[in-house]
Amino acid sequence: MPRVLIFKSLLHQMTQTTPTCLWNDSAAAAELTYSIEHGAVGATCNPVIAVEVLKKEMELWKDHMCALVRDMPTATEGQIAWKLVEDLCATRAVLLRPAFDEQRGKNGRLSIQTDPRFFRNTEAILEQAMRFNALAPNMIVKIPVTRAGVRAIEEATSRGVSINATVSFSVPQAIAVAEAVERGLRRREQGGLDISTMGPVCTIMVGRLDDWLKVVADKRNITIDPGYLEWAGVAAFKKAYGIFRERGYRLRLLSAAFRNHMHWSEFIGGDVIISPPYKWQLRFNGSGIDVRSRIDDPVNPDIVRELLDKFPDFRRAYMEDGLSIDEFDSFPPTRRTLRQFTEACHDLDRLVRDFMVPNPDSTI
């Protein structure tokens, strides 16, 4: 008799019937546990997520924060904040270790992000990446796709660090990451070093490309079918995926920054990762959308053509030669995202400050 598959959810069905993997865009314990139950084999942390998790789980972390303040008497609030992030990520990596062992490093990893304020400093990124890599066997280190970050990606890969390229929105950035990873892998191979358990990925923050084009349309009074602006990130992701397959790059693409269901449904069937936050997982699981392969379905060429005609920044994101590496740092979605991530670092510092230097007014 044929085996009957029983699926807990649509996302679980996707993970069981297609090559597409689910990662959880959060390191919150309850959210990650739910995601793992529905097929997730990876998770993400960054400064924005860390602040959200620590606030949600303050009862779990406040004693540890007080202990860090006590045991690191000369540390700045920033140093304590990053130690807290490290401890959070190492703790949650334990939940993914079974998948890591089962899949020999391809999945089962916890993404920990390097300090976004280092985005111009290759050596600072690399030093932190090496430290983060040592926190647990199943860490994957997020490095921004800036000019300095691309250099750090190659060097970190050559040293055996599995990287997750972030602050990435475009085909040129994805290709630059793929080429840097390939150079790093070849250096390890030439040195007789093992790469069999490495699991590098490149994120494309599809929704953030859409976000920027909507800002441009509003500020420049561009008239376009509003539905077309929901397809920009999808088009860039599919273009990059086709190039990755054609060239045989040894890393996978990851879809992040969800704004609509296409940021999941249009990538089903690909050897890719989707990494939605918990609230989007609930939304997808309750959507009733047919779980079928769409990765090879082309985006309507009329949509692509109009986006190319009306938005120079979409052309820069979509065309393989649209951005040079020297232009990555000035690409507007890059600047907007770095500003948000940097502000989250300040939020982390403020959170620690309340434990390090309690407000005396609150005692009156």
N, C-alpha and C positions, 0 to 999 in steps of 0.2 A: 504494500500500500504506500502511496506517496506520503511523504512527511508533510504534516500540516504546520505551517508557521503561524505563530500567534504573536501579534505585535502590540506593544503597550501604547504606542502612539505613532503618529505620522513620522516623527523624527526617528523613532526606533525602527520603523519600517524602512526608512531610507538607509540607515546604517547596516541593516541586515540583508538588503536586496541590491544595493549598489555599492560602488567603490567609494562613495562620498562619505567623509568622516564628519562627526559632530564633535566640536570642542565647545566648552562653556566660557562665555565672555564674562567671567566673574570668578573670584576665589572665595566667595562667601560659602560657608560650610553647607548650609541647607540647600542653596541653589546648586552647588556643585554636586551634592548627593543626588538631587532630583535629576540632574542632567546625566550623571553616570547611569542611573536606573533606566534612562531612556536612550542609552547607547553612546554617551559621550566618552571620548578617550583622550581628552586634553582639556586644558583650562588656561585662562589668562589673568594676569595681574598687571596693572600699571598704576601710576600715582592717583589717577581719578578713581579707579576701582578700589585701591587700597583705602582711600579716605572713606568711601561709601561702606566698605566692609567693616572697618574699625568702628564707625559710628553705629552700624547695625548690631555689631557684636561687642559693644563696649563692655558688657558684663563679663565676657570671656577674656578680654584683653587688658582691662584696667590694672589688675594686679601685676601683670607682666610689664606694662608701661611704667608703673611705679618702681618695679625692680630694676628696669633698665636705667631709669633716672638715678637710682641709688648706686648701682654698680658701675656706672660710667660717669664718675663725678666731674671729669674735665671735658666731657663731650658737649658739643653744641646740640641745639634742638634738631638741627638737620641731620647730624650724625646718628642721633638716637632714632629719628624718624626712619632713616634707611635701614637701621638694624631691625626695627620693628617690621618693615616691609620684608626683609630677608626672613625673619622668623615666621611671619604669616605665610610666605610662599613655601618655605620648607615644610611647614606643618601640613599645608594642603596638598603638597606634592605626594605625601604618603597615600592619599586617597587614590591617586592615579598610578601608583607603583605596580599593581597587578596588571594593568593594561600595558604598561611599559615593558614588564618582563615577558608577557605573552607575545607582544609584537616586536620584541627585540629592538626597541628604541625608536621605531618609526612613529609611534604614538605613545600615549601615556605620559605626556610631558606637561609641566607647569611652566607657562611663559612668565618670566620676570623681566621687567623693563629697566634698562639703564636710565640713569638720570637724564631727563630731556635737556637739562641745562648744559650738558656736555656735547651738544649736537655739532659743535665746531671743532671738537678736540678728539682726534683719533686715539691718542694715547690714553686719555682719561676714560673714554668709552671702553677701550680694550682692557684696561686695568680692572674696571668694574665688572666687565663681562667675565673675566677669568675668576674673579671672586664669586660671582653669582653661580657660575658653572660648578663650583665646588660645594655648593650648599646641599645638593642632593644628586644622586645619579641621574634622575629624570628631569633635570632642569633644561629649559630651552630659553635662550637669552634674546630679548628684544632689543634690536639696534635700529636707530632711525636711518632712513634712506636719504641722508644728506651727503654732501661731498665727503666730509670726514667719516661719516658712517659707513659708506661703501668701502673705504679702505679698511675700516675696523672689521667689517664683515669678512673680507678675504682673510685677514690675519687671524681672527678668532676661529674661523673654519679650519685654517691650517693647523691650529693648535688643538683641534678636536672638540671645539664648542659647537653644539647645534644651535643655529641662530633662527630667530623669527624676525624678519625684516619688518619694521613698522614705520609709521609716518610715511606711507606709500599710497599713491592714488592713481598711478599712471602706468602705461605700457613701458615707456622708457625707464622708469624706476625699476619695474619688475625685471626687465632685461639686464639692467646694470647689476642688480642683486644676483640674478642667476649666473652671470658671467663671473662675478666676484666669488660666489660659492664654488663654481667649477674650478677656478684658479686655486682656491684654498684646498679643495679635495684633491686636485692633481698634485699639489705640493706634498700632501700627506702620503698619497700613493707612491710618489717618487722616493719618499723617505722610508718606505716600507711600513707605514703606520696604518692601523685599521680604520676603516670608515664604515664598516658594515652595520654598526648600531647607531650611526648618526641619523638625525631626522630633520634637516633644515626645511624651513618654509618661508614663503614671502607673502605677507599680507597685502591685500589691496583694500583700502578703506573706501569701499564703493559708495556708501551713502554720503561720505564727506565730499566726494567729487560732485555728486548731485547737489548737495547743500550749497557749494560755492557757485555753481551755475545758476541756481535760483537767486542768489544774492546779486549776481551780475545782471540777470534779467530784470530784476526789480530796479536796480540803481541806474541801469542804462536804457530802461523803458523798451526792452526787447519783447516783441510779441511772438509767442510760440505756443503751440498746443501744450498746456501744462503737463499732460501725461508724458510728453517726450522727455521732460527733465528727469523723470523717474528711471530712464533707461541709460543714462550716461555711464554710470559706474558699471552696469551690467555689460555694456558694449566694450568698455575698456578691459574688464575682466576676461570676457570671452576672447577678445583679440589676443591678450597675453597668453591665455591658456592654449590657443592654437599654436602660437609661436613656441611655447614650452614643449608641446608634444612634438612639433616638427623638428626641433633641435635636440631633443632628448635631455634637457636639463634635469639634473638629479635633485630637484627640490619641488615641493608642491606649493600651489597657490592657496591662500586662505582668504575667504570673504569675511569682512568685518564692517562695522558701522551700519547697522541695519536701519532702513527707513521704510521698506515695503517688502512684501513677500517675495518679489522677484530676486531679492538679494539672497534668498534661499532657493526658491523653486527653479530658477533659471540655471542653477549650477548643479542640480541633481544629476547624477550619472557620471560626473567627472571624477578623476582621481585627485580630488581637491578636499579642502576642509571648509566647512561653514562654522562660524563661531558667533552665534547670537547670544545676547544677554538672556537672562532667565525670563524676563517678561515677554520677549519675542518668542522664546521656545513655547511658552504657554499659548501664545497667539497662534503660532504655526500648528501646534498640536490640535488646536480647536478649530482649524480653518476649513477642514474638509477638502483641501487641495489634493488633487491626484498626485501621488508619488510616482513619477515616471521620469525617465531621462530627458532632460532638455538642454544639456550642456552644448550639444551640437546644433541646436536650433538657432539660426542666425537672428540677430536683432533686425527688425524691419529696416531695410536700407534707406527708406525715405526718412526715418527717424535719424539715422546716423548722418545722412547727408545734410539735413537741416541743422543738426547740432554742429557739424563741421563748418557750415556756412555762417552760422550766427554767433558762434562762441570760439574765439581764438584759443581760449584756455582748454576747451574740449579737444581741439585739434592738437594742442601740445600734449594732452594726456593720452590721446588715442593713437597718434602716429608714432611709429617706432623711433623716428628721429625728431620727435616734437620737442624734446628737452635734452639738453646736454647735462652731464653730471654737474658742471659748474652752475647750472640753473636750478638744480633741485632745491636749494635752500631758499630761493626767492619765489618759488611757485606758491601762489596764494593759499591753496589748501595746506601746504606744508607750514606756512607761517601761522595760519589760524590754529592748526592742531598743536604746534609747538607752544603757542601762547596758552592754550587750554591746559596742556600737560604741565607747563611750568607753573601756572597758577595753582594747580593741584598740589605741587610740591610745597608751595607756601601754605596751603591748607593743612598739609601734613605737619609742617612745622608748627602751625598754630595749635593743632591738636595736641602735640607733645608739650608745647609751652604751658598749656593749662595744668599739666602735671608737674612740669619742672619749676614754674614760677606761678603758683596759684594766685588768682586775683584776690587781693585782700578785701576788696569791696564786698565780695560775696560772703564774707564772714560777719559783716556788720548786721 
